[in-house]
Amino acid sequence: MPTFAAVSRLSKTVFLAPRSCVARAYSSKAPHPGYAFAFDIDGVLIKGSRTIPEARKALRLLNGDNAAKRQVPFILLTNGGGVTEAAKAEQISQMLDVEILPDQVVLSHTPMQSLVPKYKDKRVLVVGGKDRSCYEVAKGYGFNDVVIPDDIHQWDPTVWPFRASERNSAVDIKGDMQFNAVLMFHDSRDWGRDLQIVMDVLYADQGRVGTQKQDCSVQDTPLYFSNNDIIWSTDFPVPRIGQGAFKKALESLYSTLTGHNLQSTSFGKPHAAMYAYAERVLSNLRGFESSSKRPRVYAVGDNPAADIRGANDYGWNSILVRTGVFRESGNSKEFPANKVCDHVEEAVEWVIRKEEEGNVGA
């Protein structure tokens, strides 16, 4: 089946230190290996509401159910999000029947905690996610003045006159609706309304909704995206468009209305900041914390433009599986992986076998 063009355009990235990590007890069996895994979630371990059949066996292999009786550290590194790291860890643990700790989960918006010192007490518009989920995530990260599009719609229903606001706002908005930044945490659930509201903020004078700039040559309000994925894998037989597609639509609108290019900063894969953060999370897992050497990391993903491109650029070992976005025979032509496997269990078995045989460079 032909694949979609999974375009991912690099923009500015940020570097940050990771949150503190809870060490996982990997030392109960054979000595700790010098390698680790970073798994994408959607299209590798699960597909929408369904577990990919080989995923359970793959993670059990890493937890010591292998010939060497060796436990291998792993993290989940995903451009998904919209919930807390703890909620995602619980969800995947239940689906795969394998214990996964919150500090083994790096979501696309996890590194956006680096923005808290800059915007801690400033008003930010947080976009995406189901209901108020991303509002709660942002508040948990330490952003104190968070507003979501639902709040603006209720504040003034004429902002989006095509339907009434469906939910009561939990935010008591007083005075002007003025923003210091827009943070796109997850996929929009209402593209039309959210595109309108984000444009209202970006097109406004000093981020004050209801005003309009006279000079658009300078963008007043910073804009941040948690990822640039154009497509992603879910229950539907062909990929769905994601946050990166929303970004493309917003860029086109902004350019058309202002005559200038939209400026933004992106997190998530394939950006180096995401991998630097993930590597520091891995380094805090038991067995790596005292090592001066970088662990050999095998990144398993289904999206060549995000998972494979990012891993290759960062110097990790990339493994492409055919259970999600990528389904072609052979390798990706645009972003070829170091190894292509039919599914995640095959990938894990291949790595363990070559590592135990000492074929590190193979």
N, C-alpha and C positions, 0 to 999 in steps of 0.2 A: 504494500500500500504506500503511495507517495506520502512523504511527510510534509508538514507545514514548514515554511521558512521561519526558523526560530532565530530571529534577529535580536541581538542584545547589544546595545550601544553603550560603550563606556563613557561615564562622565566623572565628575569629581568624586573622590573617595576620601574617607576619613580614617584615622588610625586611633586605636583606643586600647585600653587595658580591659581584660575580661572581669566579670563579676567573680567573687570568690567561689570556689568549687568544693563540693563534697566529694571526698575520695571514695572510689568504689573499691571494694575489697577483692582485688584480683589475685592476691598472693596466696590463696589457700591451696593451689595446686602446683603445677610446674612453675619454674622461675618465669618472671615477666619477660615477654619477648621484646624485641627492639622495633616493633612495628605496631600500627594501629589502623583502624578503619574509620572513615567518615561516610555515612550513608545519607543519600537523599531519601526522602520519605515517599512522596507521591510518585508513583511509577516505578518504585524500587521495592518498597516494603508493603505499601498498600495502594489501592486504586479506588479513590472515592471512599465508599463505605465498606469495601471488600478488602480482605487481606490477600496479598499475592501468595499463592500456595507455598512457594519455596522460602518465604521470608522467615517463618518460624524455625525451620531447620537451620537456616544460615546463622541466626543469632544464637541458637543452641550450640552450634559448632564453636562460636566465639566464647561461649561461657564454659568451655571445657569438654564438650561432647565431641572430641576429636581424638585421633590416634595418639597425639602427644600429650593428651590430658592437660592442655595448656589453655589458660584463659587469655583472650586477646582483647585489649581495650577498644572501645568504639564510641563514637558520638553520632548523633543525628544532626545533619547540617542541611537545612532546608530553606528554600525561598517561600515556604508557607508560613502561616502565622495566624494572627487574628485572635489568639488566646494567649494565656500565660504559658511559660515554659513548663510549669508544674502540670497544668491541664493537658498539654500536649504529651508530656511524659506518661501521664496516667492513661490517656486515650490509647497510645501505642502499646503500652504495657498490657492493657486489657485485650487489645486486638491480637497481639502476638504471643500472649502468655509468657512474656519475658520481662523481668524487672528492669525498668529504665528509670534512672533518676533525673530530676529536673536539670541538674548540672551536666547531663549528657546531651541536652537539647539546645541547639542554637537555631533560633528562628530568624527569619529575615529582618525582623525589627529588633532582635536582641541587641545588636551593636548600636542601635539608636539611643541607648542609654547614655552614650557619650555626649549627647546633646543636652542632657539635663542641666549641667552647670551653666550653660548659656541661656536656657529658657525655663529654668526651674520655677520662677515666679512671674513669668511673662505668659500672656495668653497665646495659646497655639490651637490651630484647627487640626484635629486628628480625623483622618478620612479612612473609611473602609471597615470591613468586618461586620459581623451580625449584631444587630441591635446595638447595645452599648458595650460590647466586648472590648473593643479597642480603647474606649474611654477608660475602662477599668485597667487595662494593661498599662496605658500611659500614666495613670495615677499611681499605679504600683511601681513604676520606674522612678517616680519622683517629680513628674510634671504636675504642678499645683493648680494651674489655671487652664483646664482642658475644655474645649467645646467641640462638638461633633456636628455634622450637617443637620441632623434631626433637631438640634437645639436652635439652629438658625432658622430652620423652616417653621418651627413653632413660634419663634420670636417675631417673625414677620412672614405669614403664609404667602404673601405676594412675591416672595423671592422665587418660589416655584409654584405658579398658579394652576398647574395642570392636575393636581390632586391635593387633598387636604393632608396636613401632618397627621401621621398615624399614631404617634406615641407622645406621651407627656414628657417634657424636658425635665431632667433632674438638675439642671443648672439654672440658678437664679441670675438671669442676665440683667444687669443694670447699666444704663448709659449707652455709650457707643459700642457697636460690635466691631472692635478693632483687634487685629491680629499681628503678632510679631513673626510668625512662621506657619507654614503648612506642612504637616507631617502625614504622608501617605503610608499608613501602617499595613494595610491589607487591601484586597480586592474590593472595589465598590460594589454595593448591593443595589445601587440606583444610579446608573451612569449619567443619565440626563440631568437629574437634580444635582448630583455631586460635581459634574463638570461645570454646571452653571455657578454653583457656590464657590468652587475653587477659583474660577475666573473672576467672580465678584471680588474676591480677596486680592488676587494678583493684579487686577485692573484698577483697584481702588487707590486712592491717595493715602499713602502711609498705612495701607492695610485696613482702612476703615470702610466696612461694607456699606454701600449706598452712595458712595462718592466715586468720582472717576478722575483719573489722572489726566493732566493736560500734556505732560511729557512722559512718554513711555520708553525713552531711551535707557533709563535706569530702572531696574526692577527693585521695588522697595521691599518686598516680602520674600524671604528665602523659602525655597521649596525643597522638600526631601522625599525621596522614594525609598521604600524598604527593599524593592527589587525591580528589575526590568524585564521579567519574564513575559514574553509575548503570548506564549501558550503554556498549558500545563495539562497533566493527565488526570482524568477522573473516571467515573463510572461510564460515561458516554464513550462509544467506540472510537471517536476521533477527538483529539485534544480540544480544550476550551481556551478562549482568549483570557488573558489575565491582566495584571497590573501594568505590565509593559505596554499593552495595547491601549489602556487608559492614558498612559503617559504620551503615547503617539498622538492620540486624539486631542489631548490638552495642548501639546506643542503646536499642532496644526491650528487649533482655535486661537491660541495666543498670537501666533505669527500673523494670522489673517486679520485679527482685530487690532493689533498694535504695530505691525510692520517690523517687529523685532523678534529675535530668537529667545525662547524661554530658557532661563538658566535654572539648573537644578543640581542637586547632589544625590547620588544613588548609593545605597548599601546593597547587601545581598550578593549572591553569586552572579557574575564571575569576578566581582571586584576584590582586589587584594586585601582590603580591610576585613572582609568577612573571613578570609582564610587565616589572616594573622590572629584574629580573635579566636577562631576555632583551634588554632595550633596552641594557643596559650591555655585554652580549656583542656586540651589533650595533655599538655605538659603538667597539669595539676592532678591528673589521674595517678593513682598509686603505682609506683615503679618508674614513672617518668620524672617525678618532681625533683629528684636529686641528680638527674642525668644532665650532662652538659651537651649531649648530642641531640640533634633534632630526630624525633622518631620518623621512621619511614611510614608515610601515610598513604593508604590506598583509598581513593575517593571513588565511590560507586554511585553512578547517576544514570538518568535516562534522557537527559536533555543536553545535547552536544554544545549548544550555544551558552549554556549556563554552567552545568556541572563539569563538563569535560574541558571547556575553554578555561574556566577558572582554575581547575586543578593543574592543568598543563602550565598555565602562566605562573602559578605559584611554586612549581617544582614538585608537586605531588604526583603519585602514580595514579593515572586515571583509568577507570574501568567503566565501559559503557554497556548497559543492559538493554534488552529488547522488550521489556515489559511495560513501557510507558510511551513517551513521546517518540523515541527512536524505535523503528521496527524494520529497518532495511536489512538486507543481507550485506555482509562485509562491514566496513567501518564507515564512520562519518567522513564525508569528503572535505567539508569545511573545517571541522574541528575533530580530527582523528584522535581516538583514545589509544592509550598504551596497550589495552586489551579489550576485546569485545566478547561478552558472554550472553547466553540466552536469558539468564536470570541470576538473581543475587546469590543463590546457593552455589551455583557453578563458580561464581566469582570468588566467594569465600573459600571454597575447596581448593581452587587453583592457587590462591595466595598462600594458604596454610601449607600446601604441599611444597611449593617452591621455596618458601621460607624455611621449613623444616629440613629441606634438602640442601639448604645453603645457597640456592640459586637466586641471590638477592638481585642481581643485575639482569636476570632473565626476563 
